[in-house]
Amino acid sequence: MENIRQAMIVRTAKQEDFAKVIEIEKLSFSTPWDYSFFEKISKDIFLVFDGQEVCGYLIAGCCHRNVSATILKIAVHPEHRRKGIATNLVHKLVEILKDRKISEIDVIVIDACKPAISFYKKAGFKTVSTIPQASNNDLHEMKLTIG
Ligand SMILES: CC(C)(COP(=O)(O)OP(=O)(O)OC[C@H]1O[C@@H](n2cnc3c(N)ncnc32)[C@H](O)[C@@H]1OP(=O)(O)O)[C@@H](O)C(=O)NCCC(=O)NCCS
């Protein structure tokens, strides 16, 4: 933990980070995005947390006439969870969005993703709507007002 804190940096992703990002993606999601999807998706904001190596990432896009931004993905390597890495990624996102005069961040989280729901709540996000799903795995729309 101490080593990660000393060397930590949140920075924009580079092409050479993709392999590590995809490794974390596969460890984090049952239907991971593959390399070509990462290549194609709009990466308006693509941040990585680089300790001694990349151990987390966040992808977000700005929309709604640049009033709000949406988090598309956030994941941290399982060996590095609960060390504040996702929190650091969101803090950097907030900094970037404030510079762009964007006042709101939203995210959709599935009900089964309890750690993510707890994470967003701790980061200050509030649930603004719940979209029921036939599978009972409801979708929660969560928002954070910034600035
Ligand atoms: C959700 C996720 C990104 C959190 O990353 P993280 O770096 O471990 O989060 P942080 O260390 O910044 O956690 C901050 C706070 O969030 C809450 N939190 C995070 N993970 C939690 C968990 N598994 N259970 C309960 N609360 C949790 C806690 O309040 C935590 O503070 P604390 O450690 O002081 O108690 C990570 O668990 C992950 O990659 N999950 C798999 C991918 C995923 O579900 N992504 C989100 C959907 S896109």
PDBQT file of the ligand as one rigid body, heavy atoms in Angstrom, charges set to zero:
ROOT
HETATM    1  C1  LIG A 201     -15.844  -1.285  -7.829  1.00  0.00    +0.000 C 
HETATM    2  C2  LIG A 201     -14.313  -1.174  -7.892  1.00  0.00    +0.000 C 
HETATM    3  C3  LIG A 201     -13.917  -0.401  -9.154  1.00  0.00    +0.000 C 
HETATM    4  C4  LIG A 201     -13.810  -0.431  -6.622  1.00  0.00    +0.000 C 
HETATM    5  O1  LIG A 201     -12.406  -0.225  -6.730  1.00  0.00    +0.000 OA
HETATM    6  P1  LIG A 201     -11.444  -0.008  -5.455  1.00  0.00    +0.000 P 
HETATM    7  O2  LIG A 201     -10.183   0.594  -5.940  1.00  0.00    +0.000 OA
HETATM    8  O3  LIG A 201     -11.360  -1.270  -4.691  1.00  0.00    +0.000 OA
HETATM    9  O4  LIG A 201     -12.291   1.051  -4.615  1.00  0.00    +0.000 OA
HETATM   10  P2  LIG A 201     -11.723   2.013  -3.448  1.00  0.00    +0.000 P 
HETATM   11  O5  LIG A 201     -10.613   1.322  -2.744  1.00  0.00    +0.000 OA
HETATM   12  O6  LIG A 201     -11.475   3.365  -3.996  1.00  0.00    +0.000 OA
HETATM   13  O7  LIG A 201     -12.998   2.014  -2.469  1.00  0.00    +0.000 OA
HETATM   14  C5  LIG A 201     -13.530   3.195  -1.891  1.00  0.00    +0.000 C 
HETATM   15  C6  LIG A 201     -14.720   2.821  -1.042  1.00  0.00    +0.000 C 
HETATM   16  O8  LIG A 201     -15.746   2.178  -1.829  1.00  0.00    +0.000 OA
HETATM   17  C7  LIG A 201     -16.409   1.163  -1.049  1.00  0.00    +0.000 C 
HETATM   18  N1  LIG A 201     -16.099  -0.176  -1.590  1.00  0.00    +0.000 N 
HETATM   19  C8  LIG A 201     -15.212  -0.491  -2.559  1.00  0.00    +0.000 A 
HETATM   20  N2  LIG A 201     -15.211  -1.827  -2.786  1.00  0.00    +0.000 NA
HETATM   21  C9  LIG A 201     -16.110  -2.355  -1.932  1.00  0.00    +0.000 A 
HETATM   22  C10 LIG A 201     -16.550  -3.689  -1.672  1.00  0.00    +0.000 A 
HETATM   23  N3  LIG A 201     -16.037  -4.763  -2.331  1.00  0.00    +0.000 N 
HETATM   24  N4  LIG A 201     -17.504  -3.885  -0.733  1.00  0.00    +0.000 NA
HETATM   25  C11 LIG A 201     -18.020  -2.840  -0.029  1.00  0.00    +0.000 A 
HETATM   26  N5  LIG A 201     -17.641  -1.540  -0.223  1.00  0.00    +0.000 NA
HETATM   27  C12 LIG A 201     -16.689  -1.313  -1.168  1.00  0.00    +0.000 A 
HETATM   28  C13 LIG A 201     -15.817   1.283   0.368  1.00  0.00    +0.000 C 
HETATM   29  O9  LIG A 201     -16.617   2.223   1.072  1.00  0.00    +0.000 OA
HETATM   30  C14 LIG A 201     -14.423   1.836   0.068  1.00  0.00    +0.000 C 
HETATM   31  O10 LIG A 201     -13.869   2.519   1.174  1.00  0.00    +0.000 OA
HETATM   32  P3  LIG A 201     -13.101   1.674   2.322  1.00  0.00    +0.000 P 
HETATM   33  O11 LIG A 201     -12.168   0.730   1.630  1.00  0.00    +0.000 OA
HETATM   34  O12 LIG A 201     -12.407   2.751   3.098  1.00  0.00    +0.000 OA
HETATM   35  O13 LIG A 201     -14.173   0.964   3.098  1.00  0.00    +0.000 OA
HETATM   36  C15 LIG A 201     -13.643  -2.598  -7.888  1.00  0.00    +0.000 C 
HETATM   37  O14 LIG A 201     -14.228  -3.392  -6.862  1.00  0.00    +0.000 OA
HETATM   38  C16 LIG A 201     -13.770  -3.363  -9.194  1.00  0.00    +0.000 C 
HETATM   39  O15 LIG A 201     -12.937  -3.224 -10.090  1.00  0.00    +0.000 OA
HETATM   40  N6  LIG A 201     -14.839  -4.174  -9.340  1.00  0.00    +0.000 N 
HETATM   41  C17 LIG A 201     -15.031  -4.969 -10.552  1.00  0.00    +0.000 C 
HETATM   42  C18 LIG A 201     -15.420  -4.108 -11.729  1.00  0.00    +0.000 C 
HETATM   43  C19 LIG A 201     -16.719  -3.344 -11.488  1.00  0.00    +0.000 C 
HETATM   44  O16 LIG A 201     -17.669  -3.845 -10.907  1.00  0.00    +0.000 OA
HETATM   45  N7  LIG A 201     -16.747  -2.086 -11.996  1.00  0.00    +0.000 N 
HETATM   46  C20 LIG A 201     -17.888  -1.203 -11.818  1.00  0.00    +0.000 C 
HETATM   47  C21 LIG A 201     -18.925  -1.389 -12.867  1.00  0.00    +0.000 C 
HETATM   48  S1  LIG A 201     -18.491  -0.531 -14.365  1.00  0.00    +0.000 SA
ENDROOT
TORSDOF 0
